[in-house]
Amino acid sequence: MSDTKTLVIATGNPNKLKEIQSLLKDFPIQIQSKDEAGLQSVEIEETGTTFEENALLKAKGIQAYTGTMVLADDSGIAVDALEGAPGVYSARYAGEEANDQKNNEKLLEALKEVPKEERGAEFVCAMVLLFPDGKILKATGVTRGEVGFENKGRGGFGYDPLFELPDGKTMAELSAGEKNALSHRGKALRRIKELLEEAFREGKEI
Protein backbone atom coordinates (compact mmCIF):
# COMPACT_ATOMS: atom_id res chain seq x y z
CA MET A 1 0.00 0.00 0.00
CA SER A 2 2.61 2.53 -1.04
CA ASP A 3 0.42 4.88 -3.08
CA THR A 4 -1.00 7.86 -1.29
CA LYS A 5 -4.58 8.48 -2.29
CA THR A 6 -6.95 11.28 -1.43
CA LEU A 7 -9.93 10.43 0.72
CA VAL A 8 -12.60 13.04 1.40
CA ILE A 9 -14.65 12.58 4.56
CA ALA A 10 -18.25 13.51 3.85
CA THR A 11 -18.97 15.34 7.08
CA GLY A 12 -19.07 18.86 8.38
CA ASN A 13 -19.00 17.63 11.98
CA PRO A 14 -15.52 18.43 13.37
CA ASN A 15 -15.87 15.93 16.21
CA LYS A 16 -16.77 13.10 13.86
CA LEU A 17 -13.93 14.08 11.52
CA LYS A 18 -11.45 14.02 14.40
CA GLU A 19 -12.54 10.51 15.37
CA ILE A 20 -12.15 9.22 11.82
CA GLN A 21 -8.76 10.90 11.32
CA SER A 22 -7.51 9.36 14.55
CA LEU A 23 -8.56 5.89 13.45
CA LEU A 24 -7.03 6.27 9.97
CA LYS A 25 -3.84 8.07 10.96
CA ASP A 26 -1.57 5.12 10.09
CA PHE A 27 -3.20 4.46 6.75
CA PRO A 28 -1.38 5.62 3.56
CA ILE A 29 -4.04 8.04 2.41
CA GLN A 30 -4.34 11.80 2.35
CA ILE A 31 -7.44 12.68 4.32
CA GLN A 32 -9.42 15.83 3.60
CA SER A 33 -12.53 17.11 5.27
CA LYS A 34 -15.48 18.22 3.19
CA ASP A 35 -14.50 21.82 3.99
CA GLU A 36 -10.85 21.28 2.98
CA ALA A 37 -12.14 19.95 -0.34
CA GLY A 38 -13.87 23.32 -0.87
CA LEU A 39 -17.37 22.01 -0.22
CA GLN A 40 -18.25 24.01 2.90
CA SER A 41 -21.63 25.03 1.51
CA VAL A 42 -22.57 21.62 0.10
CA GLU A 43 -25.23 19.80 2.10
CA ILE A 44 -26.53 16.44 0.94
CA GLU A 45 -30.17 15.82 1.74
CA GLU A 46 -30.57 12.68 3.85
CA THR A 47 -33.78 11.19 2.48
CA GLY A 48 -32.98 7.53 3.15
CA THR A 49 -34.99 5.37 5.51
CA THR A 50 -31.93 3.50 6.82
CA PHE A 51 -28.49 4.54 8.04
CA GLU A 52 -26.87 2.77 5.08
CA GLU A 53 -29.07 4.54 2.53
CA ASN A 54 -28.18 7.92 4.00
CA ALA A 55 -24.46 7.11 4.11
CA LEU A 56 -24.49 6.14 0.44
CA LEU A 57 -26.44 9.27 -0.51
CA LYS A 58 -23.82 11.42 1.19
CA ALA A 59 -20.91 9.57 -0.40
CA LYS A 60 -22.35 9.85 -3.91
CA GLY A 61 -23.30 13.48 -3.40
CA ILE A 62 -19.78 14.49 -2.33
CA GLN A 63 -18.06 12.35 -4.95
CA ALA A 64 -20.03 14.15 -7.67
CA TYR A 65 -17.95 17.22 -6.75
CA THR A 66 -14.57 15.67 -5.89
CA GLY A 67 -14.16 12.59 -8.08
CA THR A 68 -12.08 11.07 -5.25
CA MET A 69 -12.60 8.28 -2.80
CA VAL A 70 -15.24 9.37 -0.31
CA LEU A 71 -15.95 7.99 3.14
CA ALA A 72 -19.40 8.70 4.51
CA ASP A 73 -21.37 7.45 7.45
CA ASP A 74 -24.75 7.88 8.99
CA SER A 75 -25.24 7.11 12.62
CA GLY A 76 -27.60 7.57 15.48
CA ILE A 77 -29.17 6.13 18.57
CA ALA A 78 -31.99 3.58 18.56
CA VAL A 79 -33.86 3.31 21.84
CA ASP A 80 -35.72 0.10 22.65
CA ALA A 81 -38.54 1.79 24.57
CA LEU A 82 -39.13 4.16 21.65
CA GLU A 83 -39.31 1.31 19.11
CA GLY A 84 -35.94 2.27 17.62
CA ALA A 85 -36.45 6.04 17.59
CA PRO A 86 -34.90 8.50 17.01
CA GLY A 87 -32.92 6.29 14.59
CA VAL A 88 -32.10 8.01 11.30
CA TYR A 89 -33.60 11.20 12.72
CA SER A 90 -31.15 11.33 15.64
CA ALA A 91 -29.37 14.50 14.51
CA ARG A 92 -32.64 16.39 14.08
CA TYR A 93 -34.70 14.69 16.78
CA ALA A 94 -35.62 18.02 18.36
CA GLY A 95 -36.46 19.63 15.00
CA GLU A 96 -34.61 21.23 12.12
CA GLU A 97 -32.90 23.70 14.48
CA ALA A 98 -31.84 20.92 16.83
CA ASN A 99 -28.47 20.77 18.56
CA ASP A 100 -26.94 18.23 20.93
CA GLN A 101 -28.41 19.83 24.02
CA LYS A 102 -31.94 20.05 22.62
CA ASN A 103 -31.82 16.48 21.32
CA ASN A 104 -30.64 15.16 24.68
CA GLU A 105 -33.31 17.12 26.51
CA LYS A 106 -36.02 15.73 24.26
CA LEU A 107 -34.77 12.16 24.72
CA LEU A 108 -34.73 12.53 28.50
CA GLU A 109 -38.26 13.91 28.39
CA ALA A 110 -39.45 11.03 26.20
CA LEU A 111 -38.01 8.52 28.69
CA LYS A 112 -38.87 10.28 31.96
CA GLU A 113 -41.34 7.56 33.00
CA VAL A 114 -39.20 4.66 31.74
CA PRO A 115 -37.38 2.68 34.47
CA LYS A 116 -33.69 1.80 34.24
CA GLU A 117 -34.28 -1.81 33.23
CA GLU A 118 -36.24 -0.69 30.16
CA ARG A 119 -33.85 2.00 28.91
CA GLY A 120 -31.80 -0.23 26.60
CA ALA A 121 -30.45 1.37 23.45
CA GLU A 122 -27.80 1.01 20.80
CA PHE A 123 -25.60 3.32 18.82
CA VAL A 124 -25.56 2.32 15.15
CA CYS A 125 -23.16 3.47 12.44
CA ALA A 126 -23.41 2.53 8.78
CA MET A 127 -20.29 3.47 6.82
CA VAL A 128 -19.50 3.33 3.13
CA LEU A 129 -16.29 3.91 1.21
CA LEU A 130 -17.05 4.84 -2.37
CA PHE A 131 -14.36 4.65 -5.05
CA PRO A 132 -14.24 6.70 -8.25
CA ASP A 133 -15.09 3.63 -10.33
CA GLY A 134 -18.25 3.01 -8.30
CA LYS A 135 -16.87 0.20 -6.15
CA ILE A 136 -18.33 0.32 -2.63
CA LEU A 137 -17.14 -1.05 0.69
CA LYS A 138 -19.77 -1.21 3.43
CA ALA A 139 -19.69 -1.84 7.16
CA THR A 140 -21.99 -1.44 10.14
CA GLY A 141 -20.99 -1.02 13.76
CA VAL A 142 -23.30 -1.41 16.77
CA THR A 143 -22.65 -0.66 20.44
CA ARG A 144 -25.21 -1.66 23.06
CA GLY A 145 -25.88 0.29 26.22
CA GLU A 146 -28.67 2.20 27.87
CA VAL A 147 -29.90 5.76 28.18
CA GLY A 148 -29.03 7.31 31.53
CA PHE A 149 -31.10 9.74 33.56
CA GLU A 150 -28.75 12.70 33.22
CA ASN A 151 -25.81 13.96 31.19
CA LYS A 152 -22.44 12.74 32.43
CA GLY A 153 -18.99 13.56 31.06
CA ARG A 154 -17.50 16.34 29.00
CA GLY A 155 -16.10 14.38 26.08
CA GLY A 156 -17.70 13.15 22.90
CA PHE A 157 -20.69 14.73 21.25
CA GLY A 158 -24.29 14.00 20.31
CA TYR A 159 -25.92 11.56 22.71
CA ASP A 160 -22.60 10.48 24.25
CA PRO A 161 -23.30 12.09 27.68
CA LEU A 162 -26.50 10.03 28.01
CA PHE A 163 -25.32 6.71 26.57
CA GLU A 164 -24.20 4.45 29.41
CA LEU A 165 -22.06 1.38 28.81
CA PRO A 166 -22.30 -1.81 30.93
CA ASP A 167 -19.66 -0.48 33.36
CA GLY A 168 -21.79 2.59 34.09
CA LYS A 169 -19.60 5.08 32.26
CA THR A 170 -21.09 7.17 29.49
CA MET A 171 -19.41 7.54 26.11
CA ALA A 172 -18.65 11.14 27.13
CA GLU A 173 -16.58 9.92 30.10
CA LEU A 174 -14.19 7.88 27.97
CA SER A 175 -10.84 8.96 26.57
CA ALA A 176 -10.57 9.24 22.79
CA GLY A 177 -8.76 5.91 22.65
CA GLU A 178 -11.31 4.16 24.82
CA LYS A 179 -14.17 5.53 22.76
CA ASN A 180 -12.58 4.50 19.45
CA ALA A 181 -12.19 0.97 20.77
CA LEU A 182 -15.83 0.67 21.84
CA SER A 183 -17.84 2.99 19.63
CA HIS A 184 -20.13 2.06 16.79
CA ARG A 185 -18.16 4.33 14.47
CA GLY A 186 -14.85 2.80 15.52
CA LYS A 187 -16.18 -0.70 14.86
CA ALA A 188 -17.51 0.25 11.42
CA LEU A 189 -14.32 2.05 10.44
CA ARG A 190 -12.07 -0.82 11.52
CA ARG A 191 -14.11 -3.15 9.31
CA ILE A 192 -13.78 -0.72 6.39
CA LYS A 193 -10.02 -0.68 6.96
CA GLU A 194 -9.93 -4.48 6.93
CA LEU A 195 -11.83 -4.60 3.64
CA LEU A 196 -9.58 -1.96 2.10
CA GLU A 197 -6.40 -3.71 3.21
CA GLU A 198 -7.76 -6.97 1.82
CA ALA A 199 -8.36 -5.31 -1.53
CA PHE A 200 -4.77 -4.04 -1.60
CA ARG A 201 -3.35 -7.44 -0.64
CA GLU A 202 -5.27 -9.08 -3.47
CA GLY A 203 -3.90 -6.53 -5.89
CA LYS A 204 -7.28 -5.16 -6.84
CA GLU A 205 -7.27 -1.81 -8.60
CA ILE A 206 -8.92 0.76 -6.39
C-alpha positions as a printed Julia matrix, in Angstrom:
206×3 Matrix{Float64}:
   0.0    0.0     0.0
   2.61   2.53   -1.04
   0.42   4.88   -3.08
  -1.0    7.86   -1.29
  -4.58   8.48   -2.29
  -6.95  11.28   -1.43
  -9.93  10.43    0.72
 -12.6   13.04    1.4
 -14.65  12.58    4.56
 -18.25  13.51    3.85
 -18.97  15.34    7.08
 -19.07  18.86    8.38
 -19.0   17.63   11.98
 -15.52  18.43   13.37
 -15.87  15.93   16.21
 -16.77  13.1    13.86
 -13.93  14.08   11.52
 -11.45  14.02   14.4
 -12.54  10.51   15.37
 -12.15   9.22   11.82
  -8.76  10.9    11.32
  -7.51   9.36   14.55
  -8.56   5.89   13.45
  -7.03   6.27    9.97
  -3.84   8.07   10.96
  -1.57   5.12   10.09
  -3.2    4.46    6.75
  -1.38   5.62    3.56
  -4.04   8.04    2.41
  -4.34  11.8     2.35
  -7.44  12.68    4.32
  -9.42  15.83    3.6
 -12.53  17.11    5.27
 -15.48  18.22    3.19
 -14.5   21.82    3.99
 -10.85  21.28    2.98
 -12.14  19.95   -0.34
 -13.87  23.32   -0.87
 -17.37  22.01   -0.22
 -18.25  24.01    2.9
 -21.63  25.03    1.51
 -22.57  21.62    0.1
 -25.23  19.8     2.1
 -26.53  16.44    0.94
 -30.17  15.82    1.74
 -30.57  12.68    3.85
 -33.78  11.19    2.48
 -32.98   7.53    3.15
 -34.99   5.37    5.51
 -31.93   3.5     6.82
 -28.49   4.54    8.04
 -26.87   2.77    5.08
 -29.07   4.54    2.53
 -28.18   7.92    4.0
 -24.46   7.11    4.11
 -24.49   6.14    0.44
 -26.44   9.27   -0.51
 -23.82  11.42    1.19
 -20.91   9.57   -0.4
 -22.35   9.85   -3.91
 -23.3   13.48   -3.4
 -19.78  14.49   -2.33
 -18.06  12.35   -4.95
 -20.03  14.15   -7.67
 -17.95  17.22   -6.75
 -14.57  15.67   -5.89
 -14.16  12.59   -8.08
 -12.08  11.07   -5.25
 -12.6    8.28   -2.8
 -15.24   9.37   -0.31
 -15.95   7.99    3.14
 -19.4    8.7     4.51
 -21.37   7.45    7.45
 -24.75   7.88    8.99
 -25.24   7.11   12.62
 -27.6    7.57   15.48
 -29.17   6.13   18.57
 -31.99   3.58   18.56
 -33.86   3.31   21.84
 -35.72   0.1    22.65
 -38.54   1.79   24.57
 -39.13   4.16   21.65
 -39.31   1.31   19.11
 -35.94   2.27   17.62
 -36.45   6.04   17.59
 -34.9    8.5    17.01
 -32.92   6.29   14.59
 -32.1    8.01   11.3
 -33.6   11.2    12.72
 -31.15  11.33   15.64
 -29.37  14.5    14.51
 -32.64  16.39   14.08
 -34.7   14.69   16.78
 -35.62  18.02   18.36
 -36.46  19.63   15.0
 -34.61  21.23   12.12
 -32.9   23.7    14.48
 -31.84  20.92   16.83
 -28.47  20.77   18.56
 -26.94  18.23   20.93
 -28.41  19.83   24.02
 -31.94  20.05   22.62
 -31.82  16.48   21.32
 -30.64  15.16   24.68
 -33.31  17.12   26.51
 -36.02  15.73   24.26
 -34.77  12.16   24.72
 -34.73  12.53   28.5
 -38.26  13.91   28.39
 -39.45  11.03   26.2
 -38.01   8.52   28.69
 -38.87  10.28   31.96
 -41.34   7.56   33.0
 -39.2    4.66   31.74
 -37.38   2.68   34.47
 -33.69   1.8    34.24
 -34.28  -1.81   33.23
 -36.24  -0.69   30.16
 -33.85   2.0    28.91
 -31.8   -0.23   26.6
 -30.45   1.37   23.45
 -27.8    1.01   20.8
 -25.6    3.32   18.82
 -25.56   2.32   15.15
 -23.16   3.47   12.44
 -23.41   2.53    8.78
 -20.29   3.47    6.82
 -19.5    3.33    3.13
 -16.29   3.91    1.21
 -17.05   4.84   -2.37
 -14.36   4.65   -5.05
 -14.24   6.7    -8.25
 -15.09   3.63  -10.33
 -18.25   3.01   -8.3
 -16.87   0.2    -6.15
 -18.33   0.32   -2.63
 -17.14  -1.05    0.69
 -19.77  -1.21    3.43
 -19.69  -1.84    7.16
 -21.99  -1.44   10.14
 -20.99  -1.02   13.76
 -23.3   -1.41   16.77
 -22.65  -0.66   20.44
 -25.21  -1.66   23.06
 -25.88   0.29   26.22
 -28.67   2.2    27.87
 -29.9    5.76   28.18
 -29.03   7.31   31.53
 -31.1    9.74   33.56
 -28.75  12.7    33.22
 -25.81  13.96   31.19
 -22.44  12.74   32.43
 -18.99  13.56   31.06
 -17.5   16.34   29.0
 -16.1   14.38   26.08
 -17.7   13.15   22.9
 -20.69  14.73   21.25
 -24.29  14.0    20.31
 -25.92  11.56   22.71
 -22.6   10.48   24.25
 -23.3   12.09   27.68
 -26.5   10.03   28.01
 -25.32   6.71   26.57
 -24.2    4.45   29.41
 -22.06   1.38   28.81
 -22.3   -1.81   30.93
 -19.66  -0.48   33.36
 -21.79   2.59   34.09
 -19.6    5.08   32.26
 -21.09   7.17   29.49
 -19.41   7.54   26.11
 -18.65  11.14   27.13
 -16.58   9.92   30.1
 -14.19   7.88   27.97
 -10.84   8.96   26.57
 -10.57   9.24   22.79
  -8.76   5.91   22.65
 -11.31   4.16   24.82
 -14.17   5.53   22.76
 -12.58   4.5    19.45
 -12.19   0.97   20.77
 -15.83   0.67   21.84
 -17.84   2.99   19.63
 -20.13   2.06   16.79
 -18.16   4.33   14.47
 -14.85   2.8    15.52
 -16.18  -0.7    14.86
 -17.51   0.25   11.42
 -14.32   2.05   10.44
 -12.07  -0.82   11.52
 -14.11  -3.15    9.31
 -13.78  -0.72    6.39
 -10.02  -0.68    6.96
  -9.93  -4.48    6.93
 -11.83  -4.6     3.64
  -9.58  -1.96    2.1
  -6.4   -3.71    3.21
  -7.76  -6.97    1.82
  -8.36  -5.31   -1.53
  -4.77  -4.04   -1.6
  -3.35  -7.44   -0.64
  -5.27  -9.08   -3.47
  -3.9   -6.53   -5.89
  -7.28  -5.16   -6.84
  -7.27  -1.81   -8.6
  -8.92   0.76   -6.39
